[in-house]
């Protein structure tokens, strides 16, 4: 019985992996972007940064600053490429910065990581309309990330009387502890996913 249970569990894991890989393949086939698939090997190898290690490096075309995503949303970007493996800086790292837009109102800001492992949207003008539940997507600056790709949802918005900008706390779409496979964007190809993201989240 124990052997049968072990085999069944192994088959279940293979089925889950197959489903994930099929999802990645379908995503890549529909995208105009040049994407390199990679597997996560480990997490937090550098104590000063919130990182994960992947099984692709400069030998596969990876360079510092390239965007990293899953089919669900933004993960971060290549931080330290080695020859065969690389470190990815997560968007929850305090040094991570990604340009963001509120999908509903097009208000602009900068997504910045926090020590707590979450992130916030900074430099949003106080007059802008931002509410809990709003979706934050990439702005597409510098063509590193595709425009309109999901980053996070708004958890809270605080209007401070002495500040010229809103205090917006976010919850990332991607949980780094649950990532097993991902994509490195070698070329975003001016991809614009704004309409697709807006429709899929309604």
TAMOZI-V822671 format. One record per pair of residues at least 24 apart in sequence whose C-alpha atoms are under 10 Angstrom apart, sorted by the first residue. I is the first residue (numbers start at 1). J is the second residue. Records with the same first field share a line. If there is no record, write none. Layout:
I->J + J
This chain:
17->180 + 181
20->71 + 180 + 181 + 182
21->181 + 182
23->71
24->70 + 71 + 181 + 182 + 183
25->71
26->71
27->70 + 71
28->71 + 183
31->188 + 189 + 191 + 193
32->146 + 187 + 188 + 189 + 190 + 191 + 192
33->145 + 146 + 185 + 186 + 187 + 188 + 189 + 190 + 191
34->183 + 184 + 185 + 186 + 187 + 188 + 189
35->67 + 68 + 69 + 182 + 183 + 184 + 185 + 186 + 187 + 188
36->60 + 61 + 62 + 68 + 182 + 183 + 184 + 185 + 186 + 187
37->68 + 69 + 70 + 181 + 182 + 183 + 184 + 185
38->68 + 85 + 180 + 181 + 182 + 183 + 184
39->85 + 179 + 180 + 181 + 182 + 183
40->85 + 86 + 87 + 88 + 176 + 178 + 179 + 180 + 181 + 182
41->85 + 86 + 87 + 179 + 180 + 181
42->87 + 177 + 180
43->87 + 88 + 176 + 177
44->87 + 88 + 89 + 90
45->87
46->87
48->93 + 94 + 95
49->79 + 88 + 89 + 90 + 92 + 93 + 94 + 95 + 96 + 115
50->87 + 88 + 89 + 90 + 91 + 92 + 93 + 94 + 95 + 96 + 113 + 114 + 115 + 117 + 176
51->76 + 77 + 78 + 79 + 80 + 86 + 87 + 88 + 89 + 90 + 91 + 92 + 93 + 176
52->76 + 78 + 79 + 86 + 87 + 88 + 89 + 90 + 176 + 177 + 179
53->78 + 79 + 80 + 81 + 85 + 86 + 87 + 88 + 89
54->78 + 81 + 84 + 85 + 86 + 87 + 88 + 180 + 181 + 182 + 184
55->82 + 83 + 84 + 85 + 86 + 87 + 181
56->81 + 82 + 83 + 84 + 85 + 86 + 87 + 184
57->81 + 82 + 83 + 84 + 85 + 86 + 87
58->82 + 83 + 84 + 85 + 86
59->83 + 84 + 85
60->84 + 85
61->184 + 186
62->86 + 184 + 185 + 186
63->184 + 186
64->88
65->89 + 144 + 185
66->144 + 145 + 184 + 185 + 186 + 187 + 188
67->98 + 143 + 144 + 145 + 146 + 183 + 184 + 185 + 186 + 187 + 188
68->144 + 145 + 182 + 183 + 184 + 185 + 186
69->145 + 149 + 150 + 151 + 174 + 181 + 182 + 183 + 184 + 185
70->150 + 173 + 174 + 179 + 180 + 181 + 182 + 183 + 184
71->149 + 150 + 174 + 181 + 182 + 183
72->149 + 150 + 151 + 173 + 174 + 175 + 182
73->137 + 138 + 149 + 150 + 151 + 152 + 172 + 173 + 174 + 175
74->98 + 137 + 138 + 145 + 149 + 150 + 151 + 152 + 172 + 173 + 174 + 182 + 183
75->150 + 151 + 172 + 173 + 174 + 175 + 176 + 179 + 182 + 183 + 184
76->145 + 151 + 174 + 176 + 184
77->144 + 145 + 184 + 185
78->184 + 185
88->184
90->117 + 174 + 176
91->117 + 118 + 119 + 120 + 151 + 172 + 174 + 176
92->116 + 117 + 118 + 119 + 120 + 171 + 172 + 175 + 176
93->117 + 118 + 119
94->118 + 119
97->121
98->137 + 138 + 139 + 140 + 141 + 144 + 145 + 151
99->136 + 137 + 138 + 139 + 140 + 141 + 142 + 145 + 147 + 151
100->124 + 135 + 136 + 137 + 138 + 139 + 140 + 141 + 147 + 148 + 149 + 150 + 151 + 152
101->135 + 136 + 137 + 138 + 139 + 140 + 147 + 148 + 149 + 150 + 151
102->128 + 129 + 130 + 131 + 134 + 135 + 136 + 137 + 138 + 139 + 148 + 152 + 153 + 154
103->130 + 134 + 135 + 136 + 137 + 138 + 139 + 148 + 149 + 150 + 194 + 195 + 197 + 198 + 201
104->129 + 130 + 131 + 134 + 135 + 136 + 137 + 198
105->129 + 130 + 131 + 134 + 135
106->130 + 136 + 137 + 139
107->136
108->136 + 137 + 138 + 139
109->136 + 138 + 139 + 165 + 166 + 168
110->138 + 139
111->136 + 137 + 138 + 151 + 152 + 168 + 169 + 170
112->169 + 170
113->170
114->169
117->171 + 172 + 176
118->152 + 169 + 170 + 171 + 172
119->152 + 154 + 168 + 169 + 170 + 171 + 172
120->152 + 153 + 154 + 155 + 156 + 157 + 167 + 168 + 169 + 170 + 171 + 172
121->152 + 154 + 157 + 166 + 167 + 168 + 169 + 170
122->165 + 166 + 167 + 168 + 169
123->164 + 165 + 166 + 167 + 168
124->164 + 165 + 166 + 167 + 168
125->163 + 164 + 165 + 166 + 167
126->158 + 159 + 160 + 161 + 163 + 164 + 165 + 166 + 167
127->159 + 164 + 165 + 166
128->165 + 166
129->157 + 166
130->154 + 156 + 157 + 158 + 166 + 168
131->155 + 156 + 157 + 158 + 168
132->156 + 157 + 168 + 169 + 170
133->170 + 171
134->170 + 201
135->170 + 171 + 172 + 173 + 197 + 198 + 201
136->170 + 171 + 172 + 173
137->193 + 194 + 197 + 198
138->192 + 193 + 194
139->192 + 194
140->188 + 190 + 191 + 192 + 193
141->190
142->188 + 190
143->187 + 188 + 189 + 190 + 191 + 192
144->185 + 186 + 187 + 188 + 189 + 190
145->185 + 186 + 187 + 188 + 189 + 190 + 191 + 192
146->185 + 187 + 188 + 189 + 190 + 191 + 192 + 193 + 194
147->188 + 190 + 191 + 192 + 193 + 194
148->191 + 192 + 193 + 194 + 195 + 196 + 197 + 198
149->191 + 192 + 193 + 194 + 195 + 196 + 197 + 198
150->174 + 193 + 194 + 197 + 198 + 201
